[in-house]
Each structure stands twice: as structure tokens, then as C-alpha cells.
Amino acid sequence: MIKFTYDNNFIGTNQKQRINLIRILICDDSELFASQLRAAVEASMEKRSIKVKIHEFHSAEEIGAEVLASCDIAFLDIDFKGKDYNGIDIARRLRTLRSDAVIIFISNYIEYAPAGYEVQAFRYILKNEMPQKLEANVDQIMAHLQTERSNIKIQSNGEILDVPIQNILFIESMGHTLMLHMMPEGRAKAANHTCYSTLAKMEADLKDCGFLRIHKSYLVNMRHIKTLNCNEARLTDGTQLSVGSKKYSECKKQYLLWRGQQ
């Protein structure tokens, strides 16, 4: 559990919420492998007392938008024989509907691995290594989901709020005040929040939650970085933020390391 030590206007702890149901997508053109993977995933989740709903498909044409939109975890084959698409194409569709879904690519071919960065794949696993690696990967996936679904508690305008970490775009320092810029929900305008604290304290407490200090005034949620270069970071909502010239080399290193761990 992450403990926050903010002054009186920033309260709180990272609240761990029990995950009651995980929705999983498996898509592989080998019915035998898909069936074996499904059985292994079900057994692994049952050991952890986690309820799952698994959708199993053998071609992308069968996967509807409703399934993709509800997907928490996706196990995707890369190479679909006789098709004009691959697993990366399925992942792109998924990303348009669920930016926070955990994507695991499974393939017989290691040369596809670099393509996974485009869609922020969590892991890339060779099929012949899946039986040995599944358990460790499930542990890592659940730890990741737990962090994604965690909240921070702040006092804003006299009201105590639970703010989902994954919905924070970036945090901006404005003197002794911090502005939490939030992702918009649906068509509604984003409801941003303010609290009294320092960016240095926030950076220290969110260091294990995927946040990157790109500038003396900005702490960015790496989940929402679309591009990062020596001048600016462009976020998924179109926001452009300046990158400190002295920080870029270290920022790039941390960002690439974080992406490699996803």
C-alpha cells in the first residue's frame, strides 16, 4: 500500500480495491491452443479466487465491439494464417475502445515482438514458453490491474475526493497548488481537481504508479503519453507539454523502461 505524507490539504492512502470480476479475451486461430490456454487461465485465476468471464475466438471477424469494450485482459495470437490481418490489428481495435486493457501477445515468432510497443503490449510470450510463464505473468497482470484501479484521496475545495490514478492525465504545479488534469468521461468536460501540496512530494509518492516528471511544472501519467521528444510530450487527448531540456535524456530512459515493463 502506498502511503502519502502530504500536508493537511492532501490526505491519504492508495486504496486497494478488490477486483471481483475480470473479463478476458482469447483470440487464436488454433482452436486447440486457444482451448488449452483458456483452461490454464481459468485454473490460474481460480487458485487466486478471482472470478473470470472468458470470450474465446478464432478469428477477428467474430469479435464484436461490445466484447472489446468490456475487455480487461487480452491474449492475442500474432499470425493468423490465410488472413489479411494479424494480432496487432486486433490490438489497435481494442486500444480505441479500452486504453487500459492489458494486452499479451502469444506467438511462435519472436520477430513480431517489437511491433507490440505500438499498442503498449504488457508482455510478448512465445507459445512454447506459455506453460512455464503463465503463472508469473498472471501475478504481474493482477498487480498491474490493482495499481490501475487504485485511487488517491485528496481534499479539494473543502471536499474529500477519491481520484482514480489511471484517469489523471498530468499534474501541474501552480505555486503551492497542484492541478490534477483529468481524462474527460464520455462527452463530458474533464472535471479537474486542485489541492495544496508540492510536485516533489507527489512525484515521490507516485513513483511506482507510472508517472514521469518531464518539467519542473509537470508530472505526467505515462499511460497517456502518445509521443515524447526533446521539446514536448504529446498526450492522448492532444495536450502538448514542454519537456525540460535538462530532463529529456533521463525522461526518455525512464519512459522506454516503463513501456518495456508494460
Secondary structure, 3 states (H helix, E strand, C coil): CCECCCCCCCCCECECCCCCEEEEEEECCCHHHHHHHHHHHHHHHHHCCCEEEEEEECCHHHCCHHHHHHCCEEEEECECCCCCCEHHHHHHHHHHHCCCCEEEEEECCHHHHHHHHHHCCCEEEEHHHHHHHHHHHHHHHHHHHHHHCCEEEEEECCEEEEEEHHHEEEEEEECCEEEEEECCCCCCCCCCEEEECCHHHHHHHCCCCCEEEEECCEEEEHHHEEEECCCEEEECCCCEEECCCCCHHHHHHHHHHHHHHC
